[in-house]
Amino acid sequence: MRPPSGSGPSAIAGYERVTDAMLQRWQRSGPKRKRELIRPSCLLCMALLFSLFSSSSAASPRPLLVTSADGAEGFAVLTALVSARDPSSLVGCVDSAGSENSLALRALGVALRPADDLRGCFSGVSFALLAAPLTADRAARASELIAAAVAARDEEGLAAAFLVSVIGSTAAAAPPSVAEYGAMERELFQRWGDVPGAVALRTAFFQQNLLLWAGDAREHAALRLPLGPAACLAPLSSRDLASVLAALCAPAGLPPLGELPFLPAEGGAPAALELSGPAWLNGSRLSAVATATAGTPLGFASLPRAEAAGVLRRAGLDASEQRLLLDLLSAQSALPPAGGCEALQPSAGLPALLGRPGAPVGAFFLEQAAAFAARDAPTAGEGVAGEGHHHHPRTGWNSRVIAGYEAAPWQHGVVLLLALAPVGLALAACSLARGRRGTLLHAMCFPDESAQSGVEPGWRLL
């Protein structure tokens, strides 16, 4: 028998050592001892072949870094990426290795690196998602991330950097906290230069952010949002952002820019991709979808900005985070034309890249039905973030609240499949060997039948 082509030197050496030992034991043994050796030897042989073929055929995806991985956006995206990529190819740059989010990521198999060593964070990765924290220092932190990404491109061969931005960040009337993301985009494009690979992912308001209003919704039996009665919103699932990132970082590399609806950044470079949810909804329609899917009757109330800030404060957000989320709702909501919200078109970026529309907000409410279910109202100062979650001073409010994170059950199935695969291969090989007297596999799988036949097995495998 010869090892599979494409196996590395160490694998071949191990293969030769095991097979030589098996052959020597076989030649020294009598008929009875041979029968005792046959079945474990067969299983060992099949397991070795399986491992060799697996190692030679499986290609690991190129490493992908997500910054602020223990923060709100980074954690939500990274946990969703675990379902789309091999966790061993994911790297998280975290502010606190002992935080709840960091421990959850480590349990999923994601490699964690400290954010106070950005050079180390970017070392050896091919792609990077630059997600600035939601805290007041986000502009300064984003500048540090951009500088580290450019250095990694020059020194480490970083292929692409994707900046998490927001829709409306480049508008002339953008609120200051939203306009900060436009400044981040300009800095990235200016520092990156004319070399392809710098992309701004302009996102709509995340559906998962609505969990910050869950406690208030339980208390008042209504979604009380700072939206006018006619204003429309197209919230995006953070999991769709992860799907877009996985597609852009696929082994085939970045798709040709001309095939995607990129928007020109300053200077005309096609480097921005807008991502929104699949439909525009006003507040009443949003609450109706929540009622139908979550199973809890919820009305809608247009809340003044100051009162909405109080809701977010009770949910654990600081003043800077409150201002950012309220500004996003203000900047990204649109007054409908005569045809209503249905006449507004969602952005084309996500369906053009993924070949499907984004996840509807009803799927979010269905998944988070328990969070919006009617029950005793939380105490003052508790809100959503008070339910066993913690606010981190640098990464922002704990995104386990907004990510809807649960450990992926498919991992257990993969482990079980890998454990049973050698046995399955051995049984399949024995099935093929039935009736083929005089072959090595027949002698291994059917020792009694082979001994009774009187045919001495040769060294032909099958």
Secondary structure, DSSP 8 states (H G I E B T S, - for coil): ----TT--HHHHHHHHHHHHHHHHHHHH--HHHHHHHHHHHHHHHHHHHHHHHHHHH------EEESSTTSHHHHHHHHHHTTTS-GGGEEEEES-TTSHHHHHHHHTT-EEEETT-HHHHHTT-SEEEE---SSTTHHHHHHHHHHHHHHHHHHH---EEEEEEETTTTSTT--HHHHHHHHHHHHHHHHHTTSS-EEEEEE--BGGGGGGGHHHHHHHTEEEES--TT-EE--B-HHHHHHHHHHHTSTT-S--GGGTT-EE-TTS-EEEEEE--SS-EEHHHHHHHHHHHHSS--EEEE--HHHHHHHHHHTT--HHHHHHHHHHHHHH-B---TT-GGGS---SHHHHHHSS----HHHHHHHTHHHHS--S---TTTTTTTTT--EETTTEE-THHHH-----THHHHHHHHHHHHHHHHHHHHHHHHTT-TTSHHHHHH-HHHHHHHT----S---
